[in-house]
Structure formats: structure tokens, C-alpha cells
Amino acid sequence: MKRRDFTAHLVGSALAWPLVLRAQQPTRRIAVLMGYPENDPEAQSRFAAFKERLAALGWSEGRNARFDVRWGGNNPARASAHAKELVGLKPDVILGNTTPATAALQRETRTIPIVFTLVADPLGSGFVKSFSRPGGNLTGFRYHESVLSEKWLELLKQVAPRVARASVMGAARHVDRILRGAKPEELPVEQLNRFELVINLKTAKALGVAIPQSLLLRADRVIE
């Protein structure tokens, strides 16, 4: 082989190695049990946000991740059947969305890692032993609306109706860590326990949004 041909062959092989390694990367199976009907637009938005966040963390469907999704709705029997089915698929990790969905999953497995979201009381529900050291196969993201007064909760829903998506996207971080080898019993439960209302008047003006004076008075910070 001539030197020029050998060099070209060597360079071509070197460039091909990353593609070979990517092709050999194992696909991780991620199961999801949503505690809402499949036709719920907000639930679909939350699931899309979850997948989007995981993709940003390096786990993309069709490349190195596969998603098995079931929708339990408000039907406990259906949620239990879906939980049994998902556990039977032997996924690498399961996302449980809402308390009933998570409880159904916990009844089916004590070994497969489960990450919960939209759960108000993980301790009272028996999902974890403590927030700092969950101690079992469950961890996740606590969403506790009772930290807000009724008025603040109403206000929050007006200015940030998609706040629940933060919970789902936060859970994606735990799923990512578990896929990389972390143990759920050692991952602290994350919490949304403080909200700050910041109003940017310049942005509001650019968008043509009129901010009520009553809302400005409640703001923690106003950006002129």
C-alpha cells in the first residue's frame, strides 16, 4: 500500500471510530406512567417537556433511549394494570407522574428505580424514608402546593400556569443520573418550596401585556 493510500485509510478509520462507538452505545429503556388521560393537553405538554429535558441531558429517543408510556387517567385499576405491564418490560428506570401512579408502581417493584413527580407527600405516602436519604428504589421531585397561601397559589397559576412542568423537568435530572449509574436511595428528593414573583415591565411592554397594579404590588421584584 502506498504511503498516501495508507494515510487516507488511517484518517478515514479514525473519523469512523466515533460513529462506531455511538452505534454500539446501548439503548436505555425509560418507562413512564402518567396519572392523567392521554388526551389531556397539559399532561402531554409535561411529557414533552420531560423528553426535551432528557434530550438536553444526552438521552434522545431513537439514539440511546426508548420510551414506554402509559396513561392511567383517573382510573386506579387501569393505573395498576399499566404499572404491572411497565415493570414487566424490565426498564432501566420508571417515571411515576402523580401520587396514585407512583403508588401503583411501588406495589409492583422494589428493585427497579422509580422517579416520582407531582407528589405532595412522599414521606406520608411511604415512598421514601427521608428527603435527604430516600433509602429505597424511589426518589424524585416533591410538588407541594400547601407552601403557598390560597391567594398566592391563585396568583401563581395566573402568571405561571406551567409551573408543574418544572417538577417534571426536575425529575428528568434524577432519571439522567440513574441512567448514568446513580442509586435512587442516595439521590435526595428535590422540592419546590419557595416561589418568587419577578415582573419585567420592559418585556411586558414589548409583548403588549398590561400588568395590573394589584399584581405589581404583590411582586417581590419589579424590573423597570
C-alpha atoms as a printed R data frame, in Angstrom:
    type eleno elety resid chain resno       x      y      z
1   ATOM     1    CA   MET     A     1   0.000  0.000  0.000
2   ATOM     2    CA   LYS     A     2   1.349  3.403 -0.970
3   ATOM     3    CA   ARG     A     3   2.048  5.882  1.817
4   ATOM     4    CA   ARG     A     4  -0.640  8.286  0.556
5   ATOM     5    CA   ASP     A     5  -3.257  5.489  0.439
6   ATOM     6    CA   PHE     A     6  -2.226  4.267  3.899
7   ATOM     7    CA   THR     A     7  -2.575  7.771  5.360
8   ATOM     8    CA   ALA     A     8  -6.013  8.214  3.803
9   ATOM     9    CA   HIS     A     9  -7.093  4.818  5.159
10  ATOM    10    CA   LEU     A    10  -5.801  5.709  8.641
11  ATOM    11    CA   VAL     A    11  -7.578  9.079  8.689
12  ATOM    12    CA   GLY     A    12 -10.804  7.517  7.430
13  ATOM    13    CA   SER     A    13 -10.690  4.864 10.144
14  ATOM    14    CA   ALA     A    14 -10.079  7.472 12.833
15  ATOM    15    CA   LEU     A    15 -13.059  9.513 11.687
16  ATOM    16    CA   ALA     A    16 -15.267  6.439 11.660
17  ATOM    17    CA   TRP     A    17 -14.490  5.409 15.255
18  ATOM    18    CA   PRO     A    18 -16.872  7.925 16.938
19  ATOM    19    CA   LEU     A    19 -19.686  6.686 14.679
20  ATOM    20    CA   VAL     A    20 -18.934  3.070 15.603
21  ATOM    21    CA   LEU     A    21 -18.847  3.884 19.313
22  ATOM    22    CA   ARG     A    22 -22.148  5.786 19.038
23  ATOM    23    CA   ALA     A    23 -23.735  2.869 17.230
24  ATOM    24    CA   GLN     A    24 -22.551  0.500 19.951
25  ATOM    25    CA   GLN     A    25 -23.924  2.643 22.770
26  ATOM    26    CA   PRO     A    26 -26.703  0.627 24.436
27  ATOM    27    CA   THR     A    27 -30.253  1.935 24.306
28  ATOM    28    CA   ARG     A    28 -31.687  2.578 27.758
29  ATOM    29    CA   ARG     A    29 -35.340  1.814 28.381
30  ATOM    30    CA   ILE     A    30 -37.334  4.508 30.179
31  ATOM    31    CA   ALA     A    31 -40.861  3.666 31.286
32  ATOM    32    CA   VAL     A    32 -43.394  6.383 32.099
33  ATOM    33    CA   LEU     A    33 -46.734  6.090 33.900
34  ATOM    34    CA   MET     A    34 -48.705  9.322 33.579
35  ATOM    35    CA   GLY     A    35 -51.545  9.780 36.037
36  ATOM    36    CA   TYR     A    36 -53.673 11.656 33.521
37  ATOM    37    CA   PRO     A    37 -55.801 10.813 30.473
38  ATOM    38    CA   GLU     A    38 -53.847 10.661 27.236
39  ATOM    39    CA   ASN     A    39 -55.980 13.416 25.716
40  ATOM    40    CA   ASP     A    40 -55.073 15.896 28.483
41  ATOM    41    CA   PRO     A    41 -53.136 18.682 26.676
42  ATOM    42    CA   GLU     A    42 -51.308 19.851 29.799
43  ATOM    43    CA   ALA     A    43 -50.173 16.315 30.587
44  ATOM    44    CA   GLN     A    44 -48.948 15.935 27.024
45  ATOM    45    CA   SER     A    45 -47.049 19.191 27.451
46  ATOM    46    CA   ARG     A    46 -45.430 17.904 30.635
47  ATOM    47    CA   PHE     A    47 -44.364 14.686 28.980
48  ATOM    48    CA   ALA     A    48 -42.935 16.630 26.034
49  ATOM    49    CA   ALA     A    49 -41.001 18.821 28.477
50  ATOM    50    CA   PHE     A    50 -39.649 15.692 30.184
51  ATOM    51    CA   LYS     A    51 -38.383 14.249 26.887
52  ATOM    52    CA   GLU     A    52 -36.977 17.623 25.858
53  ATOM    53    CA   ARG     A    53 -35.060 17.946 29.120
54  ATOM    54    CA   LEU     A    54 -33.708 14.406 28.870
55  ATOM    55    CA   ALA     A    55 -32.546 15.105 25.309
56  ATOM    56    CA   ALA     A    56 -30.689 18.161 26.588
57  ATOM    57    CA   LEU     A    57 -29.030 15.888 29.156
58  ATOM    58    CA   GLY     A    58 -27.904 13.475 26.450
59  ATOM    59    CA   TRP     A    59 -30.747 10.919 26.257
60  ATOM    60    CA   SER     A    60 -32.611 11.085 22.955
61  ATOM    61    CA   GLU     A    61 -35.281  8.772 21.610
62  ATOM    62    CA   GLY     A    62 -34.048  6.841 18.590
63  ATOM    63    CA   ARG     A    63 -30.402  7.335 19.541
64  ATOM    64    CA   ASN     A    64 -29.797  5.958 23.031
65  ATOM    65    CA   ALA     A    65 -33.213  5.979 24.722
66  ATOM    66    CA   ARG     A    66 -36.527  4.213 24.278
67  ATOM    67    CA   PHE     A    67 -39.736  5.381 25.954
68  ATOM    68    CA   ASP     A    68 -42.617  3.142 27.002
69  ATOM    69    CA   VAL     A    69 -45.511  5.408 28.022
70  ATOM    70    CA   ARG     A    70 -48.829  4.512 29.599
71  ATOM    71    CA   TRP     A    71 -51.684  6.787 30.666
72  ATOM    72    CA   GLY     A    72 -53.556  5.825 33.807
73  ATOM    73    CA   GLY     A    73 -56.098  8.622 33.773
74  ATOM    74    CA   ASN     A    74 -58.135  8.759 36.966
75  ATOM    75    CA   ASN     A    75 -58.743  5.023 36.942
76  ATOM    76    CA   PRO     A    76 -56.875  3.150 39.741
77  ATOM    77    CA   ALA     A    77 -57.469 -0.245 38.131
78  ATOM    78    CA   ARG     A    78 -56.044  0.964 34.833
79  ATOM    79    CA   ALA     A    79 -53.051  2.534 36.570
80  ATOM    80    CA   SER     A    80 -52.347 -0.754 38.383
81  ATOM    81    CA   ALA     A    81 -52.575 -2.749 35.154
82  ATOM    82    CA   HIS     A    82 -50.247 -0.329 33.368
83  ATOM    83    CA   ALA     A    83 -47.790 -0.405 36.281
84  ATOM    84    CA   LYS     A    84 -47.630 -4.197 36.143
85  ATOM    85    CA   GLU     A    85 -47.121 -4.088 32.383
86  ATOM    86    CA   LEU     A    86 -44.337 -1.495 32.558
87  ATOM    87    CA   VAL     A    87 -42.463 -3.339 35.297
88  ATOM    88    CA   GLY     A    88 -42.698 -6.494 33.199
89  ATOM    89    CA   LEU     A    89 -40.780 -4.714 30.424
90  ATOM    90    CA   LYS     A    90 -37.789 -4.500 32.821
91  ATOM    91    CA   PRO     A    91 -36.897 -0.863 32.084
92  ATOM    92    CA   ASP     A    92 -33.775  0.821 33.417
93  ATOM    93    CA   VAL     A    93 -35.865  3.447 35.236
94  ATOM    94    CA   ILE     A    94 -39.540  4.385 35.583
95  ATOM    95    CA   LEU     A    95 -41.095  7.846 35.899
96  ATOM    96    CA   GLY     A    96 -44.248  7.940 38.021
97  ATOM    97    CA   ASN     A    97 -46.316 11.067 37.442
98  ATOM    98    CA   THR     A    98 -48.687 11.799 40.393
99  ATOM    99    CA   THR     A    99 -49.120 10.012 43.713
100 ATOM   100    CA   PRO     A   100 -51.552  7.279 42.535
101 ATOM   101    CA   ALA     A   101 -49.304  6.387 39.579
102 ATOM   102    CA   THR     A   102 -46.251  6.192 41.821
103 ATOM   103    CA   ALA     A   103 -48.078  4.072 44.390
104 ATOM   104    CA   ALA     A   104 -49.151  1.636 41.664
105 ATOM   105    CA   LEU     A   105 -45.550  1.306 40.506
106 ATOM   106    CA   GLN     A   106 -44.223  0.820 44.037
107 ATOM   107    CA   ARG     A   107 -46.603 -2.100 44.553
108 ATOM   108    CA   GLU     A   108 -45.105 -3.845 41.526
109 ATOM   109    CA   THR     A   109 -41.369 -3.450 42.154
110 ATOM   110    CA   ARG     A   110 -38.914 -2.776 44.945
111 ATOM   111    CA   THR     A   111 -35.844 -3.043 42.732
112 ATOM   112    CA   ILE     A   112 -36.329 -1.043 39.517
113 ATOM   113    CA   PRO     A   113 -35.532  2.653 40.143
114 ATOM   114    CA   ILE     A   114 -38.647  4.844 40.230
115 ATOM   115    CA   VAL     A   115 -38.526  8.632 39.936
116 ATOM   116    CA   PHE     A   116 -41.729 10.372 41.008
117 ATOM   117    CA   THR     A   117 -43.078 13.814 40.247
118 ATOM   118    CA   LEU     A   118 -46.194 15.793 41.201
119 ATOM   119    CA   VAL     A   119 -46.206 14.023 44.562
120 ATOM   120    CA   ALA     A   120 -47.168 16.224 47.518
121 ATOM   121    CA   ASP     A   121 -46.169 13.984 50.447
122 ATOM   122    CA   PRO     A   122 -43.505 11.356 49.617
123 ATOM   123    CA   LEU     A   123 -42.965 10.622 53.317
124 ATOM   124    CA   GLY     A   124 -46.625 10.232 54.204
125 ATOM   125    CA   SER     A   125 -47.197  8.114 51.116
126 ATOM   126    CA   GLY     A   126 -44.406  5.762 52.168
127 ATOM   127    CA   PHE     A   127 -42.308  6.370 49.062
128 ATOM   128    CA   VAL     A   128 -39.144  7.467 50.898
129 ATOM   129    CA   LYS     A   129 -37.668  7.233 54.391
130 ATOM   130    CA   SER     A   130 -36.386 10.806 54.335
131 ATOM   131    CA   PHE     A   131 -35.920 13.605 51.829
132 ATOM   132    CA   SER     A   132 -32.130 13.574 52.111
133 ATOM   133    CA   ARG     A   133 -31.723  9.767 52.051
134 ATOM   134    CA   PRO     A   134 -34.741  8.119 50.385
135 ATOM   135    CA   GLY     A   135 -33.413  4.675 51.259
136 ATOM   136    CA   GLY     A   136 -35.268  2.539 48.713
137 ATOM   137    CA   ASN     A   137 -35.816  2.375 44.982
138 ATOM   138    CA   LEU     A   138 -37.781  5.652 44.829
139 ATOM   139    CA   THR     A   139 -36.730  9.276 44.688
140 ATOM   140    CA   GLY     A   140 -37.960 12.299 42.814
141 ATOM   141    CA   PHE     A   141 -39.423 15.747 42.976
142 ATOM   142    CA   ARG     A   142 -41.878 16.942 45.615
143 ATOM   143    CA   TYR     A   143 -44.535 19.371 44.437
144 ATOM   144    CA   HIS     A   144 -46.214 20.803 47.488
145 ATOM   145    CA   GLU     A   145 -48.845 23.456 46.849
146 ATOM   146    CA   SER     A   146 -49.571 23.918 50.551
147 ATOM   147    CA   VAL     A   147 -46.413 26.029 50.924
148 ATOM   148    CA   LEU     A   148 -48.418 28.777 49.235
149 ATOM   149    CA   SER     A   149 -51.411 30.604 50.602
150 ATOM   150    CA   GLU     A   150 -54.609 30.309 48.613
151 ATOM   151    CA   LYS     A   151 -54.147 33.807 47.186
152 ATOM   152    CA   TRP     A   152 -50.530 33.204 46.202
153 ATOM   153    CA   LEU     A   153 -51.442 29.911 44.572
154 ATOM   154    CA   GLU     A   154 -54.151 31.633 42.561
155 ATOM   155    CA   LEU     A   155 -51.664 34.316 41.558
156 ATOM   156    CA   LEU     A   156 -49.024 31.772 40.653
157 ATOM   157    CA   LYS     A   157 -51.414 29.976 38.329
158 ATOM   158    CA   GLN     A   158 -52.166 33.298 36.621
159 ATOM   159    CA   VAL     A   159 -48.562 34.259 35.958
160 ATOM   160    CA   ALA     A   160 -47.045 30.774 35.628
161 ATOM   161    CA   PRO     A   161 -49.675 28.199 34.616
162 ATOM   162    CA   ARG     A   162 -46.960 25.767 33.558
163 ATOM   163    CA   VAL     A   163 -45.188 25.658 36.930
164 ATOM   164    CA   ALA     A   164 -45.890 21.923 37.172
165 ATOM   165    CA   ARG     A   165 -43.586 21.434 34.177
166 ATOM   166    CA   ALA     A   166 -40.687 22.495 36.411
167 ATOM   167    CA   SER     A   167 -41.449 19.460 38.543
168 ATOM   168    CA   VAL     A   168 -41.391 17.100 35.561
169 ATOM   169    CA   MET     A   169 -38.203 18.626 34.182
170 ATOM   170    CA   GLY     A   170 -36.623 18.428 37.629
171 ATOM   171    CA   ALA     A   171 -37.427 14.721 37.718
172 ATOM   172    CA   ALA     A   172 -35.617 14.349 34.391
173 ATOM   173    CA   ARG     A   173 -32.384 15.243 36.172
174 ATOM   174    CA   HIS     A   174 -32.837 12.289 38.518
175 ATOM   175    CA   VAL     A   175 -33.672  9.957 35.621
176 ATOM   176    CA   ASP     A   176 -30.490 11.124 33.863
177 ATOM   177    CA   ARG     A   177 -28.400 10.471 36.981
178 ATOM   178    CA   ILE     A   178 -29.851  6.993 37.434
179 ATOM   179    CA   LEU     A   179 -29.148  6.138 33.791
180 ATOM   180    CA   ARG     A   180 -25.547  7.121 34.467
181 ATOM   181    CA   GLY     A   181 -25.254  4.811 37.460
182 ATOM   182    CA   ALA     A   182 -26.594  6.752 40.442
183 ATOM   183    CA   LYS     A   183 -28.666  4.862 43.016
184 ATOM   184    CA   PRO     A   184 -32.141  6.231 43.842
185 ATOM   185    CA   GLU     A   185 -31.686  5.598 47.567
186 ATOM   186    CA   GLU     A   186 -28.802  8.095 47.540
187 ATOM   187    CA   LEU     A   187 -30.489 10.837 45.478
188 ATOM   188    CA   PRO     A   188 -32.209 13.438 47.694
189 ATOM   189    CA   VAL     A   189 -35.812 14.316 46.968
190 ATOM   190    CA   GLU     A   190 -35.931 17.769 45.373
191 ATOM   191    CA   GLN     A   191 -38.592 20.255 46.393
192 ATOM   192    CA   LEU     A   192 -40.369 23.329 45.118
193 ATOM   193    CA   ASN     A   193 -40.813 25.166 48.384
194 ATOM   194    CA   ARG     A   194 -40.325 28.825 47.517
195 ATOM   195    CA   PHE     A   195 -41.660 30.963 44.705
196 ATOM   196    CA   GLU     A   196 -40.578 34.478 43.791
197 ATOM   197    CA   LEU     A   197 -42.636 36.773 41.593
198 ATOM   198    CA   VAL     A   198 -40.455 38.961 39.380
199 ATOM   199    CA   ILE     A   199 -42.131 41.225 36.822
200 ATOM   200    CA   ASN     A   200 -40.180 42.639 33.893
201 ATOM   201    CA   LEU     A   201 -42.120 45.683 32.720
202 ATOM   202    CA   LYS     A   202 -39.871 46.209 29.701
203 ATOM   203    CA   THR     A   203 -40.574 42.700 28.424
204 ATOM   204    CA   ALA     A   204 -44.274 43.029 29.209
205 ATOM   205    CA   LYS     A   205 -44.449 46.250 27.192
206 ATOM   206    CA   ALA     A   206 -42.639 44.647 24.248
207 ATOM   207    CA   LEU     A   207 -45.162 41.805 24.300
208 ATOM   208    CA   GLY     A   208 -48.096 44.149 24.641
209 ATOM   209    CA   VAL     A   209 -49.060 42.745 28.045
210 ATOM   210    CA   ALA     A   210 -50.631 45.106 30.582
211 ATOM   211    CA   ILE     A   211 -49.671 44.254 34.152
212 ATOM   212    CA   PRO     A   212 -52.389 45.136 36.705
213 ATOM   213    CA   GLN     A   213 -51.333 47.444 39.523
214 ATOM   214    CA   SER     A   214 -52.542 44.891 42.052
215 ATOM   215    CA   LEU     A   215 -50.068 42.395 40.602
216 ATOM   216    CA   LEU     A   216 -47.216 44.897 40.717
217 ATOM   217    CA   LEU     A   217 -47.875 45.481 44.415
218 ATOM   218    CA   ARG     A   218 -47.554 41.756 45.112
219 ATOM   219    CA   ALA     A   219 -44.307 41.322 43.183
220 ATOM   220    CA   ASP     A   220 -41.092 40.523 45.031
221 ATOM   221    CA   ARG     A   221 -39.173 42.483 42.422
222 ATOM   222    CA   VAL     A   222 -40.136 44.735 39.514
223 ATOM   223    CA   ILE     A   223 -37.699 45.315 36.651
224 ATOM   224    CA   GLU     A   224 -38.370 48.710 35.068
